[in-house]
């Protein structure tokens, strides 16, 4: 099922339901239609806490909905983040190809001459080690800064190189059903301030700014995703760039990742776990950069399309550590 948290246009009260064939069905409305009430389906949080019973009840209602007119077209709703307030948000880097591509771009912007040559050699050694390392590093994201489909992020004044990071993410259920489903994660990043923070083992200004984590549009249950490591990805940046990739680049599957997390701490329902950036699908991998006002479309097969926007009007930008961008000169 494609589970959704949403509001209907003209109504500010959020609903919890599911999407089928271009229509959205509210669990609450369907249950009222048949004079039922399931506390497990009040919202996404009750759903996650009561798996698998909540999933079974949702599937029963979905069968009933086939003959119901109690529905609304997807064009008439605004999809909110499927987990509006995640319990936590952590992000791994399980795609060595992305790490290599992005490191090469950073080196081009950060170093010259012999330092550039040495840095490339060191990076290659680290990437080779990462391919076989079973100790997976991750960082904690700002889980209070999530936005959803059709939302606009911010462009921090301290960066000239705003970027995206399309990722497969899974959502923690409970002990009975540890992985509740999958969604798209877009980890916005400020690239020209990232290098000093990496050296300090801290990702703050480069990652934790407001409205910097896009998730959605749906939480897709595991029964619809037979192979999470075989999902095609396409990213459109305005009318200028089309980037393509696949989740087959991940070096570990979600269940193994969860096993690793459990050796450190027990994530609670509603925790979102990002697997890492899809290689070739971000600006840093390609040395191609977003412009103000552009629409970002991130499509994962079976997971849907997460649409997000870059603000058109920026505040005065600070001087970048990297080369100033000619196309942004009016904002300096």
ChimeraX attribute file (.defattr): number of C-alpha atoms within 10 A of each C-alpha:
attribute: neighborCount
match mode: 1-to-1
recipient: residues
	/A:1	20
	/A:2	21
	/A:3	23
	/A:4	26
	/A:5	26
	/A:6	26
	/A:7	17
	/A:8	18
	/A:9	11
	/A:10	8
	/A:11	9
	/A:12	10
	/A:13	9
	/A:14	14
	/A:15	21
	/A:16	21
	/A:17	24
	/A:18	23
	/A:19	20
	/A:20	16
	/A:21	7
	/A:22	10
	/A:23	15
	/A:24	25
	/A:25	25
	/A:26	24
	/A:27	23
	/A:28	18
	/A:29	17
	/A:30	21
	/A:31	15
	/A:32	11
	/A:33	11
	/A:34	10
	/A:35	8
	/A:36	11
	/A:37	14
	/A:38	14
	/A:39	12
	/A:40	19
	/A:41	23
	/A:42	17
	/A:43	18
	/A:44	22
	/A:45	18
	/A:46	16
	/A:47	25
	/A:48	26
	/A:49	21
	/A:50	19
	/A:51	21
	/A:52	18
	/A:53	16
	/A:54	20
	/A:55	19
	/A:56	11
	/A:57	16
	/A:58	21
	/A:59	14
	/A:60	11
	/A:61	18
	/A:62	20
	/A:63	10
	/A:64	13
	/A:65	17
	/A:66	9
	/A:67	8
	/A:68	12
	/A:69	9
	/A:70	13
	/A:71	16
	/A:72	15
	/A:73	14
	/A:74	17
	/A:75	12
	/A:76	13
	/A:77	17
	/A:78	20
	/A:79	23
	/A:80	23
	/A:81	23
	/A:82	25
	/A:83	25
	/A:84	20
	/A:85	15
	/A:86	21
	/A:87	16
	/A:88	19
	/A:89	23
	/A:90	16
	/A:91	20
	/A:92	18
	/A:93	20
	/A:94	24
	/A:95	22
	/A:96	22
	/A:97	18
	/A:98	24
	/A:99	22
	/A:100	19
	/A:101	17
	/A:102	21
	/A:103	20
	/A:104	21
	/A:105	16
	/A:106	20
	/A:107	18
	/A:108	15
	/A:109	15
	/A:110	16
	/A:111	13
	/A:112	11
	/A:113	7
	/A:114	9
	/A:115	11
	/A:116	16
	/A:117	12
	/A:118	12
	/A:119	17
	/A:120	16
	/A:121	10
	/A:122	10
	/A:123	16
	/A:124	15
	/A:125	10
	/A:126	13
	/A:127	18
	/A:128	12
	/A:129	12
	/A:130	19
	/A:131	15
	/A:132	9
	/A:133	11
	/A:134	12
	/A:135	8
	/A:136	13
	/A:137	11
	/A:138	16
	/A:139	14
	/A:140	15
	/A:141	23
	/A:142	19
	/A:143	20
	/A:144	18
	/A:145	18
	/A:146	26
	/A:147	23
	/A:148	28
	/A:149	21
	/A:150	19
	/A:151	18
	/A:152	20
	/A:153	21
	/A:154	18
	/A:155	26
	/A:156	21
	/A:157	15
	/A:158	19
	/A:159	22
	/A:160	27
	/A:161	24
	/A:162	22
	/A:163	22
	/A:164	26
	/A:165	22
	/A:166	30
	/A:167	27
	/A:168	25
	/A:169	26
	/A:170	28
	/A:171	27
	/A:172	26
	/A:173	24
	/A:174	19
	/A:175	14
	/A:176	12
	/A:177	17
	/A:178	19
	/A:179	23
	/A:180	24
	/A:181	24
	/A:182	27
	/A:183	29
	/A:184	25
	/A:185	29
	/A:186	30
	/A:187	23
	/A:188	24
	/A:189	28
	/A:190	23
	/A:191	22
	/A:192	21
	/A:193	21
	/A:194	19
	/A:195	18
	/A:196	12
	/A:197	13
	/A:198	12
	/A:199	9
	/A:200	9
	/A:201	10
	/A:202	14
	/A:203	20
	/A:204	17
	/A:205	17
	/A:206	24
	/A:207	20
	/A:208	20
	/A:209	20
	/A:210	18
	/A:211	20
	/A:212	27
	/A:213	25
	/A:214	27
	/A:215	28
	/A:216	32
	/A:217	28
	/A:218	29
	/A:219	27
	/A:220	26
	/A:221	19
	/A:222	15
	/A:223	10
	/A:224	14
	/A:225	17
	/A:226	9
	/A:227	12
	/A:228	19
	/A:229	17
	/A:230	14
	/A:231	19
	/A:232	16
	/A:233	22
	/A:234	19
	/A:235	23
	/A:236	18
	/A:237	22
	/A:238	17
	/A:239	9
	/A:240	11
	/A:241	14
	/A:242	13
	/A:243	17
	/A:244	16
	/A:245	18
	/A:246	20
	/A:247	23
	/A:248	16
	/A:249	19
	/A:250	24
	/A:251	17
	/A:252	16
	/A:253	15
	/A:254	19
	/A:255	12
	/A:256	10
	/A:257	16
	/A:258	17
	/A:259	11
	/A:260	14
	/A:261	15
	/A:262	11
	/A:263	8
	/A:264	8
	/A:265	8
	/A:266	12
	/A:267	20
	/A:268	18
	/A:269	26
	/A:270	27
	/A:271	20
	/A:272	28
	/A:273	28
	/A:274	28
	/A:275	26
	/A:276	26
	/A:277	30
	/A:278	30
	/A:279	28
	/A:280	22
	/A:281	25
	/A:282	27
	/A:283	22
	/A:284	25
	/A:285	22
	/A:286	16
	/A:287	15
	/A:288	15
	/A:289	17
	/A:290	20
	/A:291	19
	/A:292	17
	/A:293	14
	/A:294	17
	/A:295	19
	/A:296	23
	/A:297	20
	/A:298	27
	/A:299	20
	/A:300	22
	/A:301	13
	/A:302	14
	/A:303	23
	/A:304	17
	/A:305	20
	/A:306	26
	/A:307	22
	/A:308	22
	/A:309	19
	/A:310	20
	/A:311	15
	/A:312	12
	/A:313	11
	/A:314	17
	/A:315	11
	/A:316	13
	/A:317	17
	/A:318	14
	/A:319	13
	/A:320	16
	/A:321	15
	/A:322	16
	/A:323	12
	/A:324	14
	/A:325	13
	/A:326	8
	/A:327	9
	/A:328	13
	/A:329	10
	/A:330	9
	/A:331	14
	/A:332	16
